[in-house]
Amino acid sequence: MNADALIVFVKEPRPGSVKTRFLPALRLEDAADLYRALAEEEIRRTRPESGDYERLFFFAPAGARDAIAAWFPGETLVPQQGLDLGLRMAAAFGEAFRRGARRVAIIGTDVPWVSRALVLDALRRLDQHDVVLGPSHDGGYYLLALDRPRPELFDEIAWSTPQVLPATLARAKALGLSVQLMEELTDIDTLEDVRRAWAELKPMLPVALVAALIRALAQR
């Protein structure tokens, strides 16, 4: 493996199983199309150039390998393992380091502004810090980079709450780890997120989805 790795957590864009916080303002199919568009943009922007890092796509659900392979042909696919997000991330980091990575970053697929340059910056910062975090506006984080497996960092975190970032920072402090924070970015989880980022978001989306979101925003 390349000395560095980028883990991408990706879901099969099945209607009804992704972007459910947009329901019922959006149809099931429109919510799935939104997830697909966000994921494709983020994956396009983080595509490595020769020698940058190797990408590993950790996918869910477990039976989605064929669908993800058809969506992103040629990528390295690994099923997510674990009962909650923390366990799944810890397992993914462990697998990446087992494959020979020296430094590893992880991203989801809800923040389409994450770029190759940002990932490289995060990995470089690990030369001076144990943990690098990219905060999101909702109290979570869009990127986490580690210099070695640290499964204890994911213990006792209330996932999918505004306390994820502060709890992670507190956990890192308790473990004696040095942390570097990157710029804050907006993830797209709600209609208010769409409204906040509309000028940047609109050009990334198909015309039909833009129309559906405009109708949903007008009703709020």
C-alpha positions as CSV (number, residue, x, y, z in Angstrom):
1,M,0.0,0.0,0.0
2,N,1.0,3.6,-0.5
3,A,2.3,5.1,2.8
4,D,-0.9,7.1,3.2
5,A,-4.6,6.1,2.9
6,L,-7.9,7.8,2.7
7,I,-10.9,5.8,4.0
8,V,-14.2,6.8,2.4
9,F,-17.4,5.7,4.2
10,V,-20.1,5.3,1.5
11,K,-23.6,3.9,1.4
12,E,-25.6,2.4,-1.4
13,P,-28.0,5.2,-2.4
14,R,-31.2,3.2,-1.9
15,P,-34.4,5.3,-1.7
16,G,-35.5,5.3,1.9
17,S,-32.1,4.4,3.4
18,V,-30.1,7.6,2.8
19,K,-30.8,11.3,3.7
20,T,-33.8,10.3,5.6
21,R,-33.8,13.6,7.5
22,F,-35.0,15.2,4.2
23,L,-38.2,13.2,4.3
24,P,-41.0,13.9,3.7
25,A,-40.0,17.3,2.3
26,L,-38.3,15.4,-0.5
27,R,-39.5,12.2,-2.2
28,L,-37.5,9.1,-1.3
29,E,-36.0,9.1,-4.8
30,D,-35.0,12.8,-4.6
31,A,-33.3,12.2,-1.2
32,A,-31.4,9.3,-2.7
33,D,-30.4,11.4,-5.7
34,L,-29.1,14.1,-3.3
35,Y,-27.0,11.6,-1.5
36,R,-25.7,10.3,-4.8
37,A,-24.8,13.8,-6.1
38,L,-23.0,14.7,-2.8
39,A,-21.0,11.5,-2.7
40,E,-20.0,11.7,-6.4
41,E,-18.8,15.3,-5.9
42,E,-16.8,14.5,-2.8
43,I,-15.3,11.4,-4.3
44,R,-14.4,13.3,-7.5
45,R,-12.7,16.1,-5.5
46,T,-10.7,13.7,-3.3
47,R,-9.4,11.6,-6.3
48,P,-5.7,11.1,-5.6
49,E,-3.0,11.8,-8.0
50,S,-0.1,9.4,-8.4
51,G,1.6,8.8,-5.1
52,D,-0.7,10.9,-3.0
53,Y,-2.6,8.2,-1.0
54,E,-4.6,5.1,-1.6
55,R,-8.4,5.2,-1.3
56,L,-10.3,2.5,0.5
57,F,-14.1,2.5,0.1
58,F,-15.8,1.1,3.2
59,F,-19.4,0.5,2.2
60,A,-22.8,-0.3,3.7
61,P,-25.0,-2.2,3.8
62,A,-23.0,-5.4,3.7
63,G,-24.8,-6.7,0.7
64,A,-24.1,-3.6,-1.5
65,R,-20.7,-4.7,-2.9
66,D,-22.0,-5.2,-6.4
67,A,-24.0,-1.9,-6.4
68,I,-21.0,0.1,-5.1
69,A,-18.6,-1.6,-7.6
70,A,-20.9,-0.6,-10.4
71,W,-21.1,2.9,-9.1
72,F,-17.4,3.4,-8.5
73,P,-15.6,0.8,-10.7
74,G,-12.0,0.0,-9.9
75,E,-12.0,1.2,-6.3
76,T,-10.9,-1.0,-3.4
77,L,-14.1,-2.0,-1.5
78,V,-14.3,-3.2,2.1
79,P,-17.5,-3.8,4.0
80,Q,-18.1,-1.7,7.1
81,Q,-17.9,-3.8,10.4
82,G,-19.4,-2.8,13.7
83,L,-22.6,-2.1,15.6
84,D,-22.2,1.7,15.8
85,L,-20.3,4.4,13.9
86,G,-17.5,4.5,16.4
87,L,-16.8,0.8,16.1
88,R,-17.1,1.0,12.3
89,M,-14.5,3.8,12.2
90,A,-12.2,2.0,14.6
91,A,-12.4,-1.1,12.5
92,A,-11.7,0.8,9.3
93,F,-8.7,2.5,10.7
94,G,-7.4,-0.8,12.0
95,E,-7.8,-2.4,8.5
96,A,-6.1,0.5,6.7
97,F,-3.1,0.3,9.1
98,R,-3.0,-3.5,8.7
99,R,-2.7,-3.0,5.0
100,G,0.5,-1.0,5.6
101,A,-0.6,2.6,5.7
102,R,1.6,5.0,7.7
103,R,-1.0,7.8,8.0
104,V,-4.8,7.5,7.5
105,A,-7.7,9.9,7.1
106,I,-11.4,9.1,7.0
107,I,-14.2,11.0,5.5
108,G,-17.9,10.4,4.9
109,T,-19.9,11.5,1.9
110,D,-22.0,14.4,3.1
111,V,-19.4,17.3,2.7
112,P,-18.8,17.8,-1.0
113,W,-16.3,20.6,-0.5
114,V,-13.7,18.2,0.9
115,S,-10.8,18.1,-1.6
116,R,-7.6,16.3,-2.4
117,A,-5.7,19.3,-1.1
118,L,-7.5,19.3,2.2
119,V,-6.9,15.5,2.7
120,L,-3.2,16.0,1.9
121,D,-3.0,18.9,4.4
122,A,-4.6,16.8,7.1
123,L,-2.2,13.9,6.5
124,R,0.8,16.2,6.6
125,R,-0.3,17.7,9.9
126,L,0.1,14.3,11.4
127,D,3.8,14.8,11.3
128,Q,3.4,17.2,14.3
129,H,0.1,16.0,15.8
130,D,-1.4,12.7,16.9
131,V,-5.0,13.5,15.7
132,V,-6.3,15.9,13.0
133,L,-10.0,16.8,12.9
134,G,-12.1,18.7,10.4
135,P,-15.0,20.2,12.3
136,S,-18.4,20.4,10.8
137,H,-20.9,23.2,11.7
138,D,-23.3,20.8,13.4
139,G,-20.9,19.8,16.2
140,G,-19.4,16.7,14.5
141,Y,-16.5,16.3,12.2
142,Y,-16.1,15.7,8.4
143,L,-12.6,14.3,8.6
144,L,-10.4,12.5,11.1
145,A,-6.8,11.6,10.5
146,L,-4.6,9.4,12.7
147,D,-1.0,8.4,12.8
148,R,-1.8,4.9,14.2
149,P,-4.8,2.8,15.3
150,R,-6.4,4.5,18.3
151,P,-9.7,2.6,18.9
152,E,-10.0,4.1,22.4
153,L,-10.6,7.5,20.8
154,F,-14.0,6.3,19.7
155,D,-15.2,5.1,23.2
156,E,-18.1,6.8,25.0
157,I,-19.1,9.2,22.1
158,A,-22.8,10.0,21.6
159,W,-22.8,9.6,17.8
160,S,-25.1,11.7,15.6
161,T,-25.3,14.5,18.2
162,P,-23.8,18.0,18.5
163,Q,-21.5,16.6,21.2
164,V,-19.4,14.4,18.8
165,L,-16.6,16.9,18.3
166,P,-16.4,18.2,21.9
167,A,-16.6,14.7,23.3
168,T,-13.9,13.5,20.9
169,L,-11.6,16.5,21.9
170,A,-12.2,15.6,25.5
171,R,-11.4,12.0,24.8
172,A,-8.2,12.9,23.0
173,K,-7.1,15.1,25.9
174,A,-7.8,12.3,28.4
175,L,-5.6,10.0,26.3
176,G,-2.8,12.6,26.2
177,L,-3.1,13.1,22.4
178,S,-2.2,16.3,20.6
179,V,-5.0,17.5,18.3
180,Q,-4.9,19.9,15.3
181,L,-8.2,21.4,14.1
182,M,-8.8,22.3,10.4
183,E,-11.2,24.7,8.9
184,E,-14.9,24.2,9.7
185,L,-17.1,23.1,6.8
186,T,-20.9,22.5,6.3
187,D,-22.2,19.0,5.9
188,I,-25.5,18.5,4.1
189,D,-27.9,16.7,6.4
190,T,-31.0,19.0,6.5
191,L,-32.9,21.5,4.4
192,E,-31.3,24.3,6.6
193,D,-27.9,23.0,5.5
194,V,-29.0,23.2,1.9
195,R,-30.3,26.7,2.4
196,R,-27.0,27.8,4.1
197,A,-24.8,26.3,1.3
198,W,-27.2,26.9,-1.7
199,A,-24.9,29.1,-3.8
200,E,-22.1,26.5,-3.7
201,L,-24.4,23.5,-3.7
202,K,-26.7,24.3,-6.6
203,P,-24.1,23.9,-9.4
204,M,-23.3,20.3,-8.2
205,L,-26.9,19.0,-8.6
206,P,-29.0,17.8,-11.5
207,V,-31.6,20.1,-12.7
208,A,-34.6,18.0,-11.5
209,L,-33.1,17.8,-8.0
210,V,-32.5,21.5,-7.9
211,A,-36.2,22.0,-8.7
212,A,-37.3,19.5,-6.0
213,L,-35.1,21.3,-3.4
214,I,-36.4,24.7,-4.4
215,R,-40.0,23.5,-3.8
216,A,-39.0,22.0,-0.5
217,L,-37.2,25.1,0.6
218,A,-40.2,27.3,-0.4
219,Q,-42.5,25.2,2.0
220,R,-40.3,25.9,5.0
